[in-house]
Amino acid sequence: MRNLDITTLRSFVAVADSGGVTRAAGFLHLTQSAVSMQLKRLEELLGLDLLDRTGRTIALTASGEQLLVYARRMIALNDEVVGRLTDQAYEGEITLGVPHDIVYPAIPQVLKQFHAAFPRVRVHLVSSYTRGLKEQFGRGECDLILTTETTLDPGAETLCRKPLIWIGAPGGAAWRQKPLKLAFGRLCTFRPRVIEALDEANIPWDVIVETESDRTIEATVSADLAIHTMIEGTEPPHLERISHGGVLPDLPMQQINLYGAQSTNGLVHDTLADFLRQGFSGADRRQLMAG
């Protein structure tokens, strides 16, 4: 009888999500050698190679990809059981601020993991724009916030870097029109840089939708009446990246930053910060493989 160890599986998942032993060790608060030893024991137990170490970065083998699915389920079930039976002392509320456009796909999984670990702690999710979230954080109204920026303020950390891309209706032609019709949020931090890129490329433009409603923007773009910009990987399934072949200018990289994680506010606060790190490092594994 061979029994899988949850601690070892947790290390395996952390390495898979972060793309390297160094980053995984940081998330787990373990040494690199300890994480490497756990991975070696796991491979010896199963008699399988789970990691492809032939390249410059660590990748999963086919067996590793299969195990990853089961490992996530086993860890989630373990954390749910432990949370419900032993963490009843942790009660209260923690406030997390997230920009509208990066709630999906990472945040639902983060909230699910956190609820399993602390079922009696309520996460108050505030969804707004980066500028407003930073103001709320400055007033002490949010415990942790994520932002989308091109810079990093003191005391914050960058979770990942992703490109800003042009988004339109599937098979749409709005991007070919002159002047270029745009739909933007009224407080969108991307807007000034997008306009600057268009002006530098001598492309005439017209903002035909300026709103605080993401749904209004999506409906306009879905109808092929305008185009929009989003961070790669956050676009909804009813919109698609525009293959413009260089007709539209390239847009700057965006940083997804975490504020508030440097403060020492206890296990609940630190755990949520760690889940956010894992969620966004896993979502952008290609950018963070170097660890």
TILUM-800763 format. One record per residue (C-alpha): residue in three letters; x, y, z. Coordinates in pm, 1 decimal. Example, Ala and Ser with C-alpha at 12.3 -4.5 7.8 and 13.67 -1.06 7.14 Angstrom:
2
   torkol          u          v          w
      Ala     1230.0     -450.0      780.0
      Ser     1367.0     -106.0      714.0
//
This chain:
291
   torkol          u          v          w
      Met        0.0        0.0        0.0
      Arg      147.4      332.4     -110.1
      Asn        9.6      647.5       53.4
      Leu       43.8      995.0      -91.9
      Asp      146.4     1265.8      154.3
      Ile      -47.4     1594.2      142.1
      Thr      257.6     1801.7      235.5
      Thr      452.4     1650.6      -54.7
      Leu      160.9     1705.5     -292.4
      Arg      138.6     2066.5     -176.4
      Ser      503.7     2117.6     -270.7
      Phe      446.2     1953.3     -608.8
      Val      150.2     2182.8     -684.5
      Ala      344.8     2489.3     -570.4
      Val      630.8     2403.7     -807.6
      Ala      386.2     2342.8    -1094.0
      Asp      203.9     2672.5    -1029.3
      Ser      510.5     2889.5     -978.4
      Gly      727.0     2726.8    -1244.7
      Gly     1028.9     2671.0    -1025.8
      Val     1156.0     2531.7     -696.5
      Thr     1287.1     2868.4     -576.3
      Arg      952.3     3046.0     -594.1
      Ala      767.3     2743.6     -460.4
      Ala      999.4     2730.3     -159.9
      Gly      923.6     3095.4      -91.2
      Phe      548.7     3037.3     -105.0
      Leu      575.4     2735.2      124.4
      His      826.4     2893.5      364.4
      Leu     1062.8     2601.5      309.1
      Thr     1419.2     2571.9      183.7
      Gln     1483.4     2483.6     -179.9
      Ser     1651.4     2161.9      -73.7
      Ala     1347.3     2059.2      132.8
      Val     1113.4     2111.9     -163.3
      Ser     1349.7     1925.8     -398.0
      Met     1367.4     1634.5     -154.3
      Gln      988.8     1615.2     -131.5
      Leu      960.2     1606.3     -510.0
      Lys     1221.9     1331.2     -527.7
      Arg     1035.8     1123.0     -265.7
      Leu      710.8     1167.4     -455.8
      Glu      867.4     1045.9     -780.7
      Glu     1027.9      749.7     -602.8
      Leu      696.5      657.0     -438.4
      Leu      513.2      652.9     -771.1
      Gly      804.1      523.5     -976.1
      Leu      745.2      800.7    -1229.4
      Asp      919.0     1110.8    -1358.5
      Leu      685.6     1398.7    -1278.6
      Leu      910.6     1686.0    -1382.8
      Asp     1098.4     1737.8    -1707.2
      Arg     1432.2     1883.6    -1600.8
      Thr     1603.4     1870.5    -1941.3
      Gly     1530.6     2232.5    -2032.8
      Arg     1629.3     2560.9    -1875.8
      Thr     1300.6     2569.2    -1686.7
      Ile     1103.3     2301.5    -1506.6
      Ala      805.2     2155.6    -1690.4
      Leu      561.8     1877.5    -1607.1
      Thr      575.8     1541.9    -1780.5
      Ala      254.6     1377.7    -1899.7
      Ser      241.0     1186.2    -1569.5
      Gly      299.2     1510.4    -1381.7
      Glu        8.1     1679.2    -1560.0
      Gln     -218.5     1389.0    -1462.7
      Leu     -106.7     1397.8    -1100.3
      Leu     -156.5     1774.0    -1081.9
      Val     -532.3     1736.6    -1133.6
      Tyr     -562.9     1481.3     -852.7
      Ala     -322.0     1668.0     -625.3
      Arg     -530.7     1986.4     -640.7
      Arg     -844.9     1792.5     -547.3
      Met     -674.6     1608.9     -261.6
      Ile     -525.4     1927.4     -116.9
      Ala     -855.1     2112.9     -143.8
      Leu    -1040.6     1830.9       32.8
      Asn     -772.8     1810.0      302.0
      Asp     -787.7     2185.1      364.4
      Glu    -1166.3     2182.0      374.1
      Val    -1173.1     1904.8      634.0
      Val     -905.2     2063.5      850.4
      Gly    -1063.3     2406.5      815.7
      Arg    -1410.2     2294.8      914.1
      Leu    -1295.7     2081.7     1207.4
      Thr    -1010.3     2280.5     1358.4
      Asp    -1011.7     2641.4     1240.6
      Gln    -1338.9     2745.4     1399.8
      Ala    -1150.8     3000.0     1612.5
      Tyr    -1076.2     3210.7     1307.4
      Glu    -1372.8     3438.9     1256.0
      Gly    -1426.6     3786.7     1121.2
      Glu    -1384.9     3966.0      788.6
      Ile    -1100.2     4061.0      558.2
      Thr    -1141.1     4310.4      274.0
      Leu     -982.4     4240.7      -63.5
      Gly     -985.2     4494.8     -345.4
      Val     -948.0     4376.7     -706.3
      Pro     -978.1     4571.4    -1034.0
      His    -1282.8     4475.7    -1241.3
      Asp    -1082.3     4337.0    -1529.2
      Ile     -867.8     4085.0    -1339.1
      Val    -1134.1     3925.6    -1119.4
      Tyr    -1148.0     3639.1    -1369.7
      Pro    -1007.2     3382.0    -1396.1
      Ala     -789.2     3376.7    -1080.4
      Ile     -996.9     3533.3     -801.7
      Pro    -1280.4     3273.1     -782.0
      Gln    -1023.9     2997.5     -721.6
      Val     -844.2     3210.7     -460.5
      Leu    -1171.6     3269.9     -275.9
      Lys    -1255.2     2899.6     -290.2
      Gln     -918.0     2804.2     -143.5
      Phe     -945.3     3066.0      128.8
      His    -1296.7     2959.3      226.1
      Ala    -1178.6     2599.9      258.1
      Ala     -897.9     2709.8      489.9
      Phe    -1102.1     2961.2      694.3
      Pro    -1472.2     2883.1      653.2
      Arg    -1581.0     3132.3      919.0
      Val    -1383.0     3426.9      786.2
      Arg    -1579.7     3637.2      536.5
      Val    -1394.3     3790.5      243.2
      His    -1543.5     4125.3      149.6
      Leu    -1452.8     4157.1     -218.9
      Val    -1437.7     4513.5     -347.5
      Ser    -1424.7     4542.6     -725.8
      Ser    -1327.3     4882.8     -861.2
      Tyr    -1058.8     5063.7    -1059.2
      Thr     -691.6     5072.9     -960.2
      Arg     -700.9     5441.9     -872.5
      Gly    -1000.3     5403.3     -644.1
      Leu     -862.9     5089.0     -481.3
      Lys     -535.1     5261.9     -397.3
      Glu     -728.2     5547.2     -239.9
      Gln     -933.8     5302.7      -32.6
      Phe     -621.3     5115.7       69.7
      Gly     -458.8     5443.9      172.6
      Arg     -758.2     5516.0      396.6
      Gly     -732.3     5171.8      555.7
      Glu    -1058.7     5049.4      400.2
      Cys     -896.9     4744.4      234.7
      Asp     -660.3     4492.4      392.3
      Leu     -515.1     4377.8       59.8
      Ile     -555.1     4512.9     -291.7
      Leu     -445.0     4412.9     -639.0
      Thr     -371.6     4676.7     -900.8
      Thr     -291.9     4693.0    -1271.1
      Glu       -8.0     4940.1    -1330.0
      Thr      311.1     4994.8    -1523.0
      Thr      503.1     5097.2    -1209.3
      Leu      540.6     4973.7     -851.7
      Asp      492.6     5184.6     -539.1
      Pro      703.2     5129.7     -225.0
      Gly      572.9     4847.7       -8.4
      Ala      403.7     4663.7     -295.7
      Glu      511.7     4356.0     -490.5
      Thr      461.1     4255.5     -851.5
      Leu      287.0     3918.9     -890.0
      Cys      317.3     3899.4    -1268.3
      Arg      362.0     4100.8    -1586.2
      Lys      124.2     4055.0    -1878.0
      Pro       73.1     4237.1    -2209.4
      Leu     -215.6     4468.8    -2277.9
      Ile     -393.4     4351.0    -2594.4
      Trp     -658.1     4474.9    -2838.0
      Ile     -996.8     4305.3    -2797.8
      Gly    -1290.8     4294.9    -3039.3
      Ala    -1592.7     4096.6    -3148.6
      Pro    -1520.1     3747.7    -3289.1
      Gly    -1455.8     3797.1    -3660.0
      Gly    -1525.3     4168.2    -3618.3
      Ala    -1413.2     4453.3    -3843.5
      Ala    -1439.6     4752.8    -3610.0
      Trp    -1061.3     4766.3    -3580.0
      Arg    -1036.4     4847.0    -3952.5
      Gln    -1250.5     5162.7    -3929.2
      Lys    -1115.4     5516.8    -3938.2
      Pro    -1133.8     5687.9    -3702.6
      Leu    -1084.9     5390.8    -3472.5
      Lys    -1385.5     5358.1    -3241.2
      Leu    -1301.4     5282.2    -2879.1
      Ala    -1496.0     5181.4    -2569.2
      Phe    -1341.4     5258.1    -2229.5
      Gly    -1418.6     5276.0    -1862.8
      Arg    -1435.3     5632.0    -1736.0
      Leu    -1154.2     5571.5    -1483.5
      Cys     -959.6     5309.5    -1679.1
      Thr     -585.6     5335.5    -1613.3
      Phe     -507.6     5181.1    -1953.7
      Arg     -676.4     5458.6    -2147.9
      Pro     -401.4     5728.1    -2142.8
      Arg     -135.9     5483.6    -2263.3
      Val     -361.2     5341.1    -2533.2
      Ile     -438.5     5691.9    -2662.1
      Glu      -69.6     5778.9    -2651.8
      Ala       17.0     5468.2    -2856.6
      Leu     -248.1     5553.6    -3116.8
      Asp     -131.5     5915.2    -3141.6
      Glu      231.1     5804.8    -3188.2
      Ala      115.1     5573.2    -3468.5
      Asn      -87.1     5858.1    -3628.1
      Ile     -408.3     5656.1    -3602.1
      Pro     -721.8     5873.2    -3562.9
      Trp     -953.6     5757.9    -3283.0
      Asp    -1287.2     5834.3    -3123.9
      Val    -1412.1     5718.8    -2781.3
      Ile    -1776.0     5635.5    -2851.4
      Val    -1845.0     5469.4    -2515.6
      Glu    -1725.9     5609.0    -2182.9
      Thr    -1888.7     5434.1    -1889.6
      Glu    -1839.0     5280.9    -1546.0
      Ser    -2012.4     4960.5    -1657.5
      Asp    -1798.5     4672.3    -1784.9
      Arg    -2113.6     4511.6    -1925.9
      Thr    -2183.6     4818.0    -2139.2
      Ile    -1832.7     4801.9    -2282.6
      Glu    -1860.6     4428.2    -2351.4
      Ala    -2199.3     4469.1    -2520.9
      Thr    -2068.6     4748.2    -2745.0
      Val    -1757.7     4553.0    -2841.3
      Ser    -1955.8     4230.2    -2893.2
      Ala    -2177.3     4418.2    -3137.0
      Asp    -1862.0     4514.4    -3334.0
      Leu    -1929.5     4884.3    -3275.6
      Ala    -1596.8     4951.2    -3105.6
      Ile    -1283.0     4782.9    -2976.5
      His    -1132.7     4768.8    -2628.8
      Thr     -810.1     4673.5    -2450.3
      Met     -765.0     4413.1    -2177.9
      Ile     -482.7     4230.4    -2004.5
      Glu     -399.9     3908.0    -2187.2
      Gly     -578.9     3611.6    -2036.6
      Thr     -863.1     3812.2    -1882.2
      Glu    -1076.2     3851.5    -2194.1
      Pro    -1425.8     3693.5    -2170.3
      Pro    -1511.3     3403.0    -2403.8
      His    -1751.5     3614.9    -2613.7
      Leu    -1468.7     3851.3    -2714.6
      Glu    -1139.2     3772.3    -2881.8
      Arg     -791.4     3909.9    -2932.9
      Ile     -768.5     4109.7    -3254.4
      Ser     -524.0     3967.5    -3510.1
      His     -442.7     4299.7    -3673.5
      Gly     -106.5     4204.8    -3827.1
      Gly       65.1     4518.1    -3703.0
      Val     -202.0     4762.3    -3816.3
      Leu     -263.4     4863.0    -3454.0
      Pro       25.4     4962.9    -3227.0
      Asp      170.5     4733.1    -2964.1
      Leu       61.4     4819.2    -2612.7
      Pro      271.0     4834.3    -2293.5
      Met      314.2     4550.3    -2047.9
      Gln      104.3     4572.3    -1733.3
      Gln      203.2     4468.8    -1384.2
      Ile      -41.6     4303.3    -1149.1
      Asn       72.0     4433.4     -811.9
      Leu      -19.4     4331.9     -457.4
      Tyr      -44.5     4592.8     -180.8
      Gly      -68.5     4516.4      189.8
      Ala      112.1     4182.9      196.5
      Gln      415.5     4326.7      376.6
      Ser      219.8     4400.2      693.6
      Thr      209.7     4130.0      960.9
      Asn     -157.8     4092.7     1038.5
      Gly     -165.3     3725.4     1126.5
      Leu     -230.4     3390.2      964.4
      Val     -559.2     3479.7      793.2
      His     -410.2     3786.2      621.9
      Asp      -87.1     3607.8      524.9
      Thr     -272.7     3304.6      388.0
      Leu     -490.7     3516.7      160.4
      Ala     -179.4     3698.3       35.4
      Asp      -12.2     3363.1      -39.8
      Phe     -320.0     3236.8     -228.3
      Leu     -313.8     3555.3     -439.3
      Arg       54.7     3505.9     -516.9
      Gln       -6.2     3145.2     -619.4
      Gly     -316.4     3232.0     -821.1
      Phe     -148.3     3496.5    -1031.9
      Ser      192.0     3332.0    -1063.8
      Gly       15.2     3019.2    -1189.3
      Ala     -191.9     3225.5    -1433.5
      Asp      124.3     3375.0    -1580.8
      Arg      362.8     3081.1    -1553.5
      Arg      537.9     3163.1    -1879.6
      Gln      648.8     3501.3    -1747.8
      Leu      765.5     3366.3    -1411.0
      Met      945.6     3045.5    -1507.1
      Ala     1285.3     3198.2    -1439.2
      Gly     1258.4     3134.0    -1062.7
//
